[in-house]
């Protein structure tokens, strides 16, 4: 963590933000009010000299991922891949009779079922991979070959030194295939980003399946 003296409650809010929570879910987890959480996040940004609380969380806790996740409002728990594993475990506890019925149903005319398509993949980025761009503000855009979920994304660091400064407030196209975030490029820098990379796989299709990982690298004049 960076050597900035943060009050315990401010540090706790920042840590939860780095883990993928938003202000509402932080309030639910900590038992605090939403205005109190928002004030703690603003205080963290002021103390660390950043323009956003997410940037402060990334710097303070070495967050490897900036992500937006759906939160279970009743418990404040993130509905992540871990939650999906718990759901799988519950499913395994079904009665033997119920499992038999499901297996029998799937076995009927199985050869006539359509084949499962491959995972979604990136077909275009801006900046393009290997390109050289001018310093200053730019829009980082990613286009997939099919629709994706608006509230799930994983921009994964290779290292903090090669990760651009971005707002990570997603702008989604009307066809839900292109997602963009506003960033700022510093002169004479090389940036590299993974769009999905294990264990962070939150760029997903509309059906919830993770998209294929994609590596992006570009340089600034």
N, C-alpha and C positions, 0 to 999 in steps of 0.2 A: 504494500500500500504506500502511496505517496506520503511524504512527511508533512502533512497538513493536519493540524490538531482539530479533529471533528468531535463534537459532542456525541455521546453514545447513541442517542436516538437518531441523530442526523446520519451517523455512520451506518446504523442498522437499515435506515430507509434507503441509503445509497447502495448498500450491499444487496438488498432485495431487488432494487432496480437493475443492478448488474446481472442478476440471475434471470431476468426476463419479466418480472412483475411490472405492472403499471401502478399508478397512484392508488386506484380503487382497491386493487388486490393487496397492496402494501397495508392500506388501512384495515382491511379485513383480517390479514395475518397478525398485525400488531395490536389490533383492538383500538386503534386511534381513529380520529375523524379525518375525512378527506382534506379539509382545509389545513389541518395540522400537518399532514403528510406533504402537501404541496409546499407549505412554508419551509419544512425541513429540507426538501429537495432544492428549493430556491436558495436557502442558506448554504447548502453544499456547493452549489454553483458559484455563489459569491465568494466563499472562502477559498475555493480552488481556482478562481479566476477563469472559469469556462463560461461559454455562452449557452450551454444546455446542461441539464442534470444528467442526461445519458452520457455525455462526454465526460463529465466528472466521475460517473460510475466506472466508465471504461478505464480512465486513468488511475483511479484510486484502487480498483480491485483487479486490474489486469484482465477485464472481461474479454473473452475470446469471441464473443458473439453479441451482436445487437439483434434482438429478436422481439417480435410481438406475438403473444400467446393468448389464447382464450383462457379465461379464469373461471373456475367454478365459484359462482357468487355465494353459494351457501357455506363453503368451507374456506374460500380464498386460495384453494390449491390449483396450481397450474395444470391444465390438461395437456401434458406433454407426452412424449413417447413413453416415459416411465408410467404415466397414468394409463396409457394404452396397454402396457404390459400387465398392469394390475387387472384391467378388464379381461385380458386373455386368461389370467389365472382364475378369475371368477367363472368364465365360460367353461373352463376345464372341470368345474365342479358340478356340471349338469348331470342328471341321472343317466344311467346306462341306457334306459329305454329311450330317452330323448335323443341321445347321441346316435342310437341305432336308426331312428327315424330320419335324422338329418343325413347320415351317411347313405342310407337307402335311396333317399330322394336325389342326392347328388349323383348316384351311380346310374340313374335312369337316363339312357341316351346321352351319356357323357361325351361320346365321340362327336356329337352334333353341336356341342357348346362352342361358341366363338372363342378364338384364342385370345389370351390376355395381351393387350398392347404393352409396349415398352414404356418406361417412365418418361415423363415430360423432360424436355431438354431445352437448353438455351439455343436460340437460332440467331440472335443478334444482340450486340451490346454497343452502347455509346458512352464513353469512347470505345473504339474497337480494340481488340487484343493486339498488342504490339504497336499501337499508334502513338503519336507524339502530339500533345495538346498544349495550348497556351496557358500560362499561370492565371489564377483568378477563379471566380465562380464558374461552375459547370454543373450540368445535369447528368447524373449517372443513371442510365436507363438500361433495363434488361428485358428482352422480349423472348417469351417462350413459345413453343410450337402449339400450345393449347392453353386454355384458361387455367388460372391459378387462384388460390385463396387470397383475399385482400389482407387478412390479418395475420399472416404467417410469413416470416422471412428470416433468412440467416445469411448475414454478411460476416464471413469468418476471416480473422486476421491470419496472416503468415507471420508477421511481427508488428509491434506497435509502430516501428519506424517507417514501415511501408504501407500503413493503413491510412486512407484519406480522412480528412475532417468532413463529416457529413451530418445532416440533420436527422436522417433516418426517420423522417415523417413521410410515409409512402404516398406517392401519387400514382393511382391506378388508372389505366386506360379503360375506355368504355367496354371493350371486348375482354377485359381482365387478363390480357396476355402480356402487357407491358407494365412494368413497375419502375418508378423513377424516384430518386432522392436528390436533394440539392447538396452539393459539396463545394469545397474550395481547394484548389490545387496550388501548392507552393512551388516556386521556381526550382529547377534542377533536382527534381525528386523523381523517383520511380515508385509507382504504386502497384500493389498486387493484392488481389482479393479472391477468396473462394466463395462462390455462390453455392451454398451447401457443402459441407465436409463433415464426415463423421467425427464426433457424435451429433453435430448440429445440422439437422436436415429439415428445416422448417419452411423452405420454399416448397410448396405442395401444390398438387393438382386440386381441382374442385372436389374430387372424391377423397381427398385427404392423403393420397399417396405421395411420398417425397419425390421431388424432381432429381434428375441426374446431376451430380456435382459438376461444377464448371469453374475453371481457373481463368482469371482475367488479370492481365498485366499491361500497363501503359506508362509512358514517360511524360514529364513536363519539361518544356524548354527552359 
